[in-house]
Amino acid sequence: MAIGGFTGGDPSPTLAQFQQYVADGQVRYFIASDREGPGGPGGPGGHRDGVAKDITTWVEQNFIKSDVGGTTVYDLARVTTR
């Protein structure tokens, strides 16, 4: 699933929709994007604001990350204990 569409700037899915996908077990992993986008690195597609950023921030704050071959991957079934 491309968060924010192909370029990361589309408001789909919303944060609430993504959270429901995770709760329903429809999405298990989140691959963090380190690539450059418009204005520098950011969320998926390089976007630093909007829905893609909101989802990325929520994932970073709530789930455990792992390094898989140099790529940051979040396991959405493993909630952080804060």
KOLGU-426679 format. One record per residue: residue number from 0; x, y, z of N, C-alpha, C in turn. Coordinates in steps of 0.02 Angstrom, whole numbers. Last residue first. Example, Ala and Ser with C-alpha at 12.3 -4.5 7.8 and 13.67 -1.06 7.14 Angstrom:
<nodes>
+-----+--------+--------+--------+--------+--------+--------+--------+--------+--------+
:   k :    nxx :    nyy :    nzz :   caxx :   cayy :   cazz :    cxx :    cyy :    czz :
+-----+--------+--------+--------+--------+--------+--------+--------+--------+--------+
:   1 :    642 :   -112 :    354 :    684 :    -53 :    357 :    645 :      2 :    394 :
:   0 :    660 :   -284 :    390 :    615 :   -225 :    390 :    660 :   -165 :    390 :
+-----+--------+--------+--------+--------+--------+--------+--------+--------+--------+
</nodes>
This chain:
<nodes>
+-----+--------+--------+--------+--------+--------+--------+--------+--------+--------+
:   k :    nxx :    nyy :    nzz :   caxx :   cayy :   cazz :    cxx :    cyy :    czz :
+-----+--------+--------+--------+--------+--------+--------+--------+--------+--------+
:  81 :    274 :    106 :   1321 :    294 :    172 :   1347 :    253 :    188 :   1407 :
:  80 :    315 :    -14 :   1222 :    290 :     -9 :   1290 :    317 :     56 :   1319 :
:  79 :    258 :    -27 :   1053 :    308 :     -8 :   1102 :    276 :     -4 :   1171 :
:  78 :    186 :   -171 :    977 :    177 :   -104 :   1004 :    232 :    -89 :   1054 :
:  77 :    191 :   -264 :    847 :    233 :   -257 :    906 :    230 :   -185 :    930 :
:  76 :    127 :   -264 :    730 :     97 :   -308 :    780 :    136 :   -303 :    846 :
:  75 :    199 :   -190 :    643 :    139 :   -159 :    670 :    100 :   -205 :    716 :
:  74 :    362 :   -167 :    638 :    316 :   -223 :    644 :    254 :   -197 :    679 :
:  73 :    449 :    -66 :    526 :    410 :    -68 :    588 :    362 :   -127 :    585 :
:  72 :    610 :    -52 :    461 :    545 :    -84 :    454 :    512 :    -86 :    523 :
:  71 :    735 :     28 :    375 :    697 :     28 :    437 :    627 :      1 :    424 :
:  70 :    866 :    -55 :    292 :    801 :    -22 :    286 :    765 :    -26 :    353 :
:  69 :    977 :   -133 :    304 :    987 :    -62 :    296 :    923 :    -22 :    288 :
:  68 :    921 :   -262 :    321 :    964 :   -247 :    263 :    974 :   -173 :    250 :
:  67 :    820 :   -200 :    429 :    819 :   -258 :    385 :    859 :   -240 :    323 :
:  66 :    802 :   -152 :    591 :    842 :   -139 :    531 :    843 :   -204 :    490 :
:  65 :    646 :   -110 :    667 :    702 :   -156 :    656 :    739 :   -134 :    594 :
:  64 :    540 :    -36 :    792 :    574 :    -37 :    727 :    631 :    -87 :    727 :
:  63 :    382 :    -47 :    864 :    452 :    -65 :    869 :    483 :    -68 :    799 :
:  62 :    266 :     91 :    874 :    286 :     23 :    856 :    361 :     15 :    857 :
:  61 :    232 :    224 :    904 :    194 :    170 :    934 :    218 :     99 :    920 :
:  60 :    302 :    322 :    837 :    289 :    332 :    908 :    259 :    270 :    942 :
:  59 :    303 :    280 :    704 :    367 :    288 :    740 :    356 :    292 :    816 :
:  58 :    164 :    287 :    675 :    200 :    222 :    674 :    264 :    227 :    715 :
:  57 :    143 :    425 :    686 :    105 :    378 :    728 :    141 :    311 :    732 :
:  56 :    229 :    471 :    584 :    240 :    491 :    653 :    205 :    443 :    701 :
:  55 :    167 :    414 :    470 :    236 :    397 :    487 :    250 :    413 :    560 :
:  54 :     42 :    479 :    475 :     46 :    406 :    481 :    116 :    385 :    502 :
:  53 :     83 :    613 :    457 :     44 :    593 :    515 :     48 :    518 :    527 :
:  52 :    146 :    607 :    332 :    185 :    623 :    392 :    149 :    601 :    454 :
:  51 :     35 :    577 :    252 :     93 :    532 :    253 :    136 :    544 :    314 :
:  50 :    -49 :    689 :    273 :    -68 :    623 :    298 :     -8 :    576 :    302 :
:  49 :     62 :    831 :    301 :      2 :    797 :    277 :     -6 :    728 :    305 :
:  48 :    241 :    839 :    270 :    179 :    859 :    302 :    121 :    820 :    273 :
:  47 :    350 :    799 :    201 :    360 :    814 :    271 :    296 :    834 :    306 :
:  46 :    378 :    674 :     78 :    336 :    727 :    103 :    346 :    736 :    178 :
:  45 :    444 :    569 :     18 :    484 :    626 :     39 :    443 :    682 :     69 :
:  44 :    373 :    457 :     -3 :    376 :    505 :    -59 :    415 :    567 :    -41 :
:  43 :    340 :    448 :    168 :    337 :    416 :    103 :    334 :    467 :     47 :
:  42 :    425 :    587 :    247 :    386 :    526 :    249 :    386 :    493 :    181 :
:  41 :    586 :    646 :    202 :    526 :    652 :    243 :    490 :    586 :    247 :
:  40 :    719 :    742 :    133 :    691 :    679 :    157 :    630 :    692 :    201 :
:  39 :    674 :    880 :     20 :    719 :    840 :     62 :    686 :    777 :     86 :
:  38 :    588 :    944 :    -67 :    607 :    978 :     -5 :    651 :    938 :     41 :
:  37 :    524 :    798 :   -131 :    522 :    871 :   -136 :    538 :    903 :    -69 :
:  36 :    638 :    672 :    -69 :    578 :    692 :   -105 :    579 :    768 :   -111 :
:  35 :    749 :    540 :    -43 :    739 :    612 :    -51 :    676 :    624 :    -91 :
:  34 :    714 :    401 :     65 :    731 :    431 :      1 :    716 :    506 :      1 :
:  33 :    680 :    327 :    169 :    737 :    372 :    180 :    753 :    410 :    117 :
:  32 :    532 :    266 :    235 :    565 :    292 :    176 :    620 :    340 :    195 :
:  31 :    494 :    114 :    319 :    509 :    186 :    322 :    547 :    206 :    259 :
:  30 :    366 :      5 :    303 :    435 :     16 :    281 :    447 :     91 :    278 :
:  29 :    271 :    -86 :    409 :    278 :    -19 :    381 :    351 :     -9 :    365 :
:  28 :    166 :   -232 :    416 :    232 :   -199 :    417 :    229 :   -131 :    385 :
:  27 :     29 :   -263 :    414 :     72 :   -292 :    466 :    139 :   -255 :    472 :
:  26 :   -137 :   -231 :    385 :    -69 :   -206 :    372 :    -25 :   -229 :    429 :
:  25 :   -245 :   -297 :    434 :   -238 :   -293 :    362 :   -170 :   -267 :    341 :
:  24 :   -281 :   -302 :    567 :   -229 :   -348 :    544 :   -219 :   -348 :    469 :
:  23 :   -362 :   -206 :    619 :   -395 :   -263 :    587 :   -345 :   -316 :    562 :
:  22 :   -269 :   -111 :    657 :   -309 :   -144 :    708 :   -342 :   -207 :    681 :
:  21 :   -225 :    -69 :    529 :   -179 :   -102 :    575 :   -218 :   -141 :    628 :
:  20 :   -343 :    -12 :    479 :   -311 :    -67 :    442 :   -264 :   -106 :    488 :
:  19 :   -358 :     89 :    575 :   -407 :     35 :    573 :   -379 :    -25 :    534 :
:  18 :   -250 :    170 :    542 :   -253 :    141 :    609 :   -303 :     83 :    610 :
:  17 :   -291 :    209 :    414 :   -231 :    168 :    422 :   -231 :    134 :    490 :
:  16 :   -403 :    287 :    447 :   -411 :    227 :    405 :   -352 :    180 :    414 :
:  15 :   -341 :    389 :    522 :   -392 :    346 :    553 :   -403 :    281 :    513 :
:  14 :   -259 :    447 :    424 :   -230 :    415 :    483 :   -279 :    368 :    515 :
:  13 :   -320 :    400 :    260 :   -315 :    446 :    316 :   -281 :    410 :    374 :
:  12 :   -218 :    333 :    126 :   -275 :    332 :    172 :   -266 :    385 :    226 :
:  11 :   -232 :    496 :     63 :   -261 :    430 :     65 :   -208 :    378 :     80 :
:  10 :   -205 :    628 :     10 :   -231 :    616 :     77 :   -266 :    548 :     85 :
:   9 :    -48 :    628 :    -78 :   -121 :    620 :    -79 :   -147 :    604 :     -8 :
:   8 :     90 :    630 :    -75 :     54 :    692 :    -61 :    -22 :    687 :    -61 :
:   7 :    160 :    519 :   -115 :    155 :    532 :    -43 :    115 :    593 :    -26 :
:   6 :    159 :    480 :   -246 :    208 :    530 :   -227 :    208 :    546 :   -152 :
:   5 :     58 :    380 :   -247 :    123 :    368 :   -278 :    176 :    417 :   -254 :
:   4 :    -25 :    392 :    -85 :    -23 :    383 :   -157 :     48 :    375 :   -182 :
:   3 :    -11 :    391 :     51 :    -11 :    456 :     17 :     -8 :    450 :    -58 :
:   2 :     69 :    240 :     50 :     40 :    291 :     94 :     45 :    358 :     58 :
:   1 :     33 :    106 :    -46 :     71 :    169 :    -48 :     36 :    220 :     -4 :
:   0 :     43 :    -58 :      0 :      0 :      0 :      0 :     45 :     62 :      0 :
+-----+--------+--------+--------+--------+--------+--------+--------+--------+--------+
</nodes>
